[in-house]
Amino acid sequence: MKLPFQVDLTGKVAVVTGGGGVLCSEMARALAACGAKVAILNRTLEKGQRVAEMIGENAKALSANVLDIQSLEAARDQIHRAWGPVSILVNGAGGNNPMATTDDEQYDTAAESVKDFFKLDPEGIRFVFDLNFLGTLLPTQVFAKEMVGMPGANIINISSMGAYLPLTKVMAYSGAKAAVSNFTQWLATYFAKSGLRVNAIAPGFFVTDQNRALLFDPQGQPTKRTEKILAATPMGRFGDPQELLGALLYLVSPEAAGFVTGVVIPVDGGYTAYSGV
């Protein structure tokens, strides 16, 4: 694959949770292209295996649930036996759930048949918070203990535009990603003197398997939501997954970012800079 620049990760072992997804699979491929051995953790093993096959011998796909400590510990033990201790953790697992999504963007008392805020399923909201926040916290508990004091060790969390300004309809997802950004800063402070750096990337709007149906209709035409997103993005387009790799490689490089911890880098085509006017 073509990288924006090269960093030397030879001898490093990386874990990418959610590594079978569109964005995190590119990150896994980039880390491997720089010399790291990459463990792709995905709840659905087949998705991770497809990515591992694309990478080759420097990759291993493992089935793991980021909400299950025992599952994560089992994956960690397999990685240890194959390659040794982990020095890079990318917490990429996350997402939304229809049960935690409203049909409307603003409340209308006349729209009784619409799934509004008052009809949201508490279990759906709990699932989204758990998946995004606990799904970042638990892998960090499992893997960070061996990373403390390890030269060059670092953690990259995945935040969102919803962490800056809540996105309509997806209240739980936006709130959970805001928690991820805050947690990133907390961890960075907590681990600072141990040498373990913790940062995050906040992707702007990218087309993935999870959001494709919201962004394009069955005929492949942009939805109204896509029109609003692009109107609020000064560059006027969706991001390409490879455009996340510069931020990733910068943050994982101790030579480039050795004094950088606790930052959340937006890669968003100007979305967070635009007031809408």
N, C-alpha and C positions, 0 to 999 in steps of 0.2 A: 504494500500500500504506500501511497505518497504521504509523507509526513511534512508538516510545516517547517520543522527543524528536528535535529537529532539530539537526543540525550542518551547517555550511556547508563543503562539499567542492568548491565551484565551482572549476574550473580544475585539479583534481587528476586524475591518471590512476591507476587501481587495477587490479591483477591479482589474480584469484581462481583459484588452481589447484583442480581438482576442482569447478569452479563449476557443473557440471551436476547435482550431487547434491542431495539434499533439503535439507540444512543449508546448504551453501555457496551454493546458488542463492538462498536467502533473504538471505544476506549480500550477494551481488552486487546484488540488487534494492534493498537498503537503501542501499548506497553510491551507486548511481545515483540513488535518490530524493533523496539529499542533494546532488546536483549533480556527482558524479564521473563521468568516463567510465570504463567498466568493461570490461576484457578478460577473458573467461571462457575459461580454459584447461582443456580436457578431452581425454582420450585419444580418447574417442568424440565426434566433432564434432557429431553429430546432437543429443546431449543438451545440449551447450552452445548450439547454435543455438536450441533450444526456449526456453531461458532468455533468450537475447539478444532473441528476438522478443517475449517478454513485456515486456522493459524498453523496447525501442524504439531510437531513434537514438543514445542514449548508451552502447550496448553493442555489443560485437563478440565473436563466438565464434571461437576458434582451436583447431586440433588440436595438442596438444603432449603429449609423454610426459615426466613429471617425472623419469624416470630416464635421460634422453637429453639431454646438454648441447647438442648440435647442434639438436635439436628445440626446446629452450627458447630458444636464441639466435635461431633463425629466427622464433619467435613474438615475441620482444623487438624484432627489427628491423621486423616488420610493425606493431607497436604504435607504434614510433618514427615510422614514416612517416605513420601516421594521426593520431597525437595528441601525440607528443613523449615525454619521459622519464617513467618511472613513479615515483610517490611513495608509493604504498600497495601492499603485498604481503600477501595472505592465503594462507598455505600450508595449503590445505584438502584436498589430495589425500592419500588414505590408505585403510586398510581391512585386512581380514583375508583369509585363504585357507583353504579346508577342509583342505588338506594340512598346515597348521600348527595344526590344531585337534584336541584329543583328544575321544574319545567319552565318556570318564569324567571325573568331577570329582575322584575320589580313587582311588588305585591299589588294585586287588583282584587278588591273584595267581590267583584262581579264574576270572577273566573272560578267558580266553585269546583269544576271538574279538573282543574289544573293541580298537579302536585306542587304545592307551594312550600314555603318554609315550615308551616305548621304540620305538614304531612310527611316530613322527612322521617325516615326510620332510624331510631337511635342506634340500632345494631349496625346499620350501614355507616353511620357517622363514626362509631367506635372502631369499625374495621379500617376505615380510611386513616384515622389517627394512629391506630396501631401499626398499620402497614408502613406508613411514612416515618413516623417518629420512633416508635419502638423498633421498627425494622432498620433503623439507623443506630439506635442505642444498643441493642442486643449484640449485633455483630461487632460493635466497638468493644463491648465488654469481653467478648470471647477472644478477639484477636489483638487488642491493644496491649494487653498485659505483657505479651512477649515483645512488643515493639518499644516499650519504654526503655530508654537508654541505648537503643540500637542506632548507630550512626545512619543518618539519612532516612529514618523511618518517618512515614507521614500518612495522614488520612485525608481523603477527599470525600466530602459529602455532596449530595446532589440536591440543591434547593430548586426554586422556581420563581417565575415572575409573580406568582400569587403570594409569595412571601413579602413582596414590596407593596403591592396593592391587591386586595382581594379580587379574584375573578368572579364575575357573576355566575350563578348557578352552582358553582363548586366551592361552597363555603368551607366544608370540612377539609378538602384538599388544600385550599389556600391557607387555612389556619395551621394545618399540620406542617406545611412547608415553611411557614413563618417560624414554627417551633424548631425545625431543622436548622434554619439559619441562626437562631438564638443559641441552640445547642452547640453549633459549631464554634461560636465565640466562647461559650462556657468551657468546652473541652480544650480549646486553644490556651485559655488562661490556666486551666487545671494542670495541663501537661507541659506547660512552657519550660519549666526548669529541668524537666526530664529529657528535653531535646526532641520530644515527639511533636511534630507540627500538625495542625488540624486546620484545613481550609475547606471552602465549598465553591462549587460552580453553580450558577443559576441560569440554566438555559432559557432563552426566549422561546419563541414559538417554532417548534419543529414538528413535522408530520411523522407520527409513529403509528404502530398498530393499535395503540390504545385510543388515540384521538382521531383517527382517519375518518370515521363515520360522522364525527361532529363537524369536521372541516370540509368534507366533500359529500355531495349527494350520491345516490346509486349510479348516476350517469357520469360521475366524476367532475361535476360542476361545483364551484365554490359555494358554500353555504353563506347565510347571512352572518354567521359568527366569524367565518373566515374574512369576509369583507370588513368587519369591525376590527379584527386583529390586524390586518394589513394596513388599514387606515391609521391605526395607532402605532405602527412600526415605521419610523422614518425611512428605513431602507426599502420598505414596501414589498417585502417578500418573506417567506419562511426561511429558517436557517437550514444549512446542510449539516448533517451529523459530523462531518470531518472538520467543520468550523469550531467544534468544541475542543479539538485536540491541542491547539496551541496553548489554551489555558491549562489543560490537564498536564501537558508535558512541562510547562513552566512551573507549576505548583509542585510536581513530584521531584523536580530536580533540586537537590540541596545546593548545587553550585549557583543556580539561577535564583532560587527563592529560599535560601537558608535562613533569612531573617524575616520571612513572611509567614505569619500564622494568625488565624482568626479572621481572615478576609473571606468575603463572598463575592466572586467575580461574575457579573452579569455578562452573558454572551447573547445579545438580544436585538441586534440591529437598531439600537437606539431607543427601544421601547421605554426604558426607565428614565430616559432623558427628556421625553416628550410630554408636554402638558396637555396636548390635544388642541392647542391653539396656535 
